[in-house]
Amino acid sequence: MVKTRILVVDDELSIIKFLRANLEARGYEVLTAMDGAQALQVIEMELPDLVILDIMMPKMDGFEVCRRLREWSQIPIIMLSARGDEEDKVKCLNLGADDYITKPFSASELTARVSAVLRRTQKATPTQPFFASGDLKIDFAKRQVTMAGREVKLTPTEYALLQELTLNAGKVLTHTHLLNKVWGPEYQDEREYLHVFIRRLRAKLEPEPTNPSYILTVPGVGYLFRDST
């Protein structure tokens, strides 16, 4: 059986040892890097299934690694930070990260977050094979999204959110429902995650992101995907 491979990137050896021990105990194969430049080299050579990436590192910080990685790859990214600032969290999510953990954290929190991100990556294919609305087309079997014939690259979390919205096109989905279905029950208070990822989807899919025609906001309630077919 092929093991899921996780790259841990941190300039603190104690953190790397802690993460490696806990992840290997749960059956993951662990790769490591101690700075941003080395991380990009390892990712390019090894193509891990998930990256756990510290923000504050020498040579190249985690923000820049995330930005560069998102130029060519949709590998899931969990960011680590010693600061719990809301501004840092939003910046990470806007750059394309899938999750954010503040140090110090427990082994159980870490593994729960890893499992949640991988679950979104490996979600089962819906029985509905295809979805089309206006210029938007989704091939669920291939996990392929196109807009006006152009392929749109989505991260696993962006894709999972779009899938949930389109499979329930025309229905109002509450914030709680979307957070529970896409991220998991442990994320039900993380509304900022949902707002950021909705903005990211609109930026990639909407002709006018500030005046959306597909993903509509239902104030105080949630979101609705308007089917234009």
Secondary structure per residue as TSV (DSSP state, phi and psi in degrees):
chain	resnum	aa	ss	phi	psi
A	1	M	-	360.0	130.7
A	2	V	-	-76.8	128.1
A	3	K	-	-81.6	147.6
A	4	T	-	-69.9	131.4
A	5	R	E	-104.9	129.6
A	6	I	E	-121.5	129.1
A	7	L	E	-95.6	123.8
A	8	V	E	-103.4	124.2
A	9	V	E	-121.6	113.1
A	10	D	-	-160.7	143.9
A	11	D	S	-87.6	-1.6
A	12	E	-	-100.0	116.5
A	13	L	H	-61.3	-34.1
A	14	S	H	-65.0	-37.2
A	15	I	H	-67.8	-43.1
A	16	I	H	-59.4	-45.0
A	17	K	H	-63.1	-41.6
A	18	F	H	-62.8	-47.4
A	19	L	H	-66.9	-43.8
A	20	R	H	-59.4	-47.0
A	21	A	H	-60.5	-45.0
A	22	N	H	-72.1	-37.3
A	23	L	H	-73.5	-41.5
A	24	E	H	-65.4	-33.8
A	25	A	H	-63.5	-22.0
A	26	R	T	-103.1	14.4
A	27	G	T	92.7	6.2
A	28	Y	-	-87.1	150.3
A	29	E	E	-91.0	131.9
A	30	V	E	-115.2	127.4
A	31	L	E	-106.7	156.5
A	32	T	E	-135.9	155.8
A	33	A	E	-151.3	148.6
A	34	M	S	-111.7	4.6
A	35	D	S	-155.8	168.8
A	36	G	H	-65.1	-41.5
A	37	A	H	-63.3	-43.1
A	38	Q	H	-64.3	-37.6
A	39	A	H	-58.9	-45.8
A	40	L	H	-63.3	-36.7
A	41	Q	H	-64.9	-44.9
A	42	V	H	-64.0	-42.5
A	43	I	H	-61.4	-44.9
A	44	E	H	-63.8	-37.4
A	45	M	H	-81.9	-38.9
A	46	E	H	-104.5	-20.0
A	47	L	-	46.5	65.9
A	48	P	-	-66.0	166.5
A	49	D	S	-84.4	-18.6
A	50	L	E	-158.0	145.5
A	51	V	E	-120.8	128.6
A	52	I	E	-105.3	115.6
A	53	L	E	-126.4	118.4
A	54	D	E	-73.9	149.3
A	55	I	S	-81.8	-53.6
A	56	M	S	-87.2	102.1
A	57	M	-	-141.7	157.1
A	58	P	S	-73.5	163.4
A	59	K	S	71.4	-51.7
A	60	M	S	-154.8	122.7
A	61	D	-	-78.8	171.3
A	62	G	H	-64.3	-32.0
A	63	F	H	-58.2	-47.4
A	64	E	H	-68.9	-38.1
A	65	V	H	-60.9	-45.6
A	66	C	H	-61.2	-45.4
A	67	R	H	-60.4	-47.1
A	68	R	H	-66.5	-39.8
A	69	L	H	-64.1	-38.4
A	70	R	T	-71.7	-9.6
A	71	E	T	-70.7	-23.0
A	72	W	T	-140.2	-9.0
A	73	S	-	-137.1	149.0
A	74	Q	-	-110.3	20.3
A	75	I	-	-54.5	132.7
A	76	P	-	-60.6	141.8
A	77	I	E	-128.6	129.0
A	78	I	E	-111.4	122.2
A	79	M	E	-91.3	143.2
A	80	L	E	-114.1	140.3
A	81	S	E	-149.3	143.5
A	82	A	S	-80.0	-10.6
A	83	R	-	-107.6	137.5
A	84	G	-	-99.2	22.2
A	85	D	-	-62.0	134.5
A	86	E	H	-60.5	-34.2
A	87	E	H	-63.1	-42.2
A	88	D	H	-64.4	-42.4
A	89	K	H	-61.0	-47.5
A	90	V	H	-64.1	-40.1
A	91	K	H	-60.9	-44.8
A	92	C	H	-59.8	-47.2
A	93	L	H	-65.0	-39.5
A	94	N	H	-66.0	-30.2
A	95	L	H	-75.9	-12.7
A	96	G	T	118.2	4.2
A	97	A	-	-67.9	153.4
A	98	D	S	-95.5	-23.4
A	99	D	E	-158.3	170.9
A	100	Y	E	-148.3	127.5
A	101	I	E	-124.4	135.1
A	102	T	E	-95.6	131.6
A	103	K	S	-76.5	146.6
A	104	P	S	-78.8	154.3
A	105	F	-	-137.1	158.5
A	106	S	-	-89.5	162.1
A	107	A	H	-61.7	-36.5
A	108	S	H	-68.4	-38.5
A	109	E	H	-64.6	-45.5
A	110	L	H	-57.7	-52.2
A	111	T	H	-67.0	-31.7
A	112	A	H	-65.3	-42.0
A	113	R	H	-67.0	-42.5
A	114	V	H	-59.8	-47.3
A	115	S	H	-60.9	-40.5
A	116	A	H	-65.2	-43.7
A	117	V	H	-66.0	-43.8
A	118	L	H	-66.3	-33.5
A	119	R	H	-62.1	-39.3
A	120	R	H	-67.3	-34.9
A	121	T	H	-68.1	-37.7
A	122	Q	T	-106.9	22.0
A	123	K	-	-59.8	144.5
A	124	A	-	-63.5	150.3
A	125	T	-	-73.7	131.3
A	126	P	-	-62.3	155.7
A	127	T	S	-66.1	-28.7
A	128	Q	S	-73.9	116.5
A	129	P	-	-77.4	-21.7
A	130	F	E	-151.0	147.5
A	131	F	E	-136.5	138.3
A	132	A	E	-141.6	137.0
A	133	S	E	-151.9	111.9
A	134	G	T	58.9	-127.8
A	135	D	T	-83.7	-8.1
A	136	L	E	-87.5	129.5
A	137	K	E	-134.4	136.9
A	138	I	E	-128.2	124.1
A	139	D	E	-99.7	102.7
A	140	F	T	-67.7	-32.2
A	141	A	T	-64.2	-40.1
A	142	K	T	-93.3	-5.5
A	143	R	T	53.7	43.6
A	144	Q	E	-113.8	130.4
A	145	V	E	-118.4	131.6
A	146	T	E	-129.0	148.0
A	147	M	E	-128.9	115.7
A	148	A	T	54.3	39.7
A	149	G	T	84.0	-4.9
A	150	R	E	-102.1	129.1
A	151	E	E	-67.2	136.1
A	152	V	E	-109.6	121.4
A	153	K	-	-83.7	120.5
A	154	L	-	-119.1	145.8
A	155	T	-	-71.4	164.0
A	156	P	H	-55.4	-38.9
A	157	T	H	-71.6	-40.9
A	158	E	H	-59.8	-43.5
A	159	Y	H	-64.6	-44.2
A	160	A	H	-61.3	-38.7
A	161	L	H	-68.2	-44.8
A	162	L	H	-62.7	-40.3
A	163	Q	H	-60.3	-45.2
A	164	E	H	-64.1	-40.3
A	165	L	H	-66.2	-45.6
A	166	T	H	-74.2	-34.3
A	167	L	H	-67.0	-16.8
A	168	N	T	-119.0	33.5
A	169	A	T	-53.6	135.4
A	170	G	T	88.9	-8.6
A	171	K	S	-104.7	143.0
A	172	V	E	-80.4	121.7
A	173	L	E	-107.9	124.2
A	174	T	E	-70.9	161.6
A	175	H	H	-55.7	-45.3
A	176	T	H	-62.2	-43.3
A	177	H	H	-59.8	-47.9
A	178	L	H	-66.4	-42.8
A	179	L	I	-63.3	-39.9
A	180	N	I	-68.4	-45.3
A	181	K	I	-73.9	-38.3
A	182	V	I	-90.7	-47.1
A	183	W	I	-95.3	-38.3
A	184	G	-	121.8	161.7
A	185	P	G	-61.2	-25.7
A	186	E	G	-73.0	-5.9
A	187	Y	G	-107.6	12.3
A	188	Q	T	-64.5	-18.2
A	189	D	T	-98.4	3.2
A	190	E	-	-94.4	59.9
A	191	R	H	-63.0	-28.6
A	192	E	H	-61.7	-34.5
A	193	Y	H	-56.9	-48.4
A	194	L	H	-63.7	-44.6
A	195	H	H	-61.5	-42.5
A	196	V	H	-65.3	-44.3
A	197	F	H	-71.6	-31.0
A	198	I	H	-63.6	-43.6
A	199	R	H	-60.8	-40.9
A	200	R	H	-64.4	-42.2
A	201	L	H	-63.2	-44.0
A	202	R	H	-61.4	-40.5
A	203	A	H	-62.7	-30.6
A	204	K	H	-91.2	-23.8
A	205	L	H	-114.9	-30.8
A	206	E	-	-86.3	134.6
A	207	P	S	-58.4	-37.3
A	208	E	S	-129.0	91.6
A	209	P	T	-55.9	-31.9
A	210	T	T	-81.4	-9.9
A	211	N	S	-133.5	68.8
A	212	P	-	-65.6	144.7
A	213	S	S	-110.0	-17.3
A	214	Y	S	-102.1	-60.0
A	215	I	E	-97.6	104.6
A	216	L	E	-101.7	144.7
A	217	T	E	-88.6	132.1
A	218	V	E	-106.9	100.5
A	219	P	T	-51.5	129.9
A	220	G	T	76.5	-3.1
A	221	V	T	-121.4	-59.3
A	222	G	E	170.7	-134.6
A	223	Y	E	-139.6	159.7
A	224	L	E	-139.8	135.2
A	225	F	E	-93.4	118.1
A	226	R	-	-89.4	116.2
A	227	D	-	-82.2	121.2
A	228	S	-	-98.8	12.1
A	229	T	-	-76.7	360.0
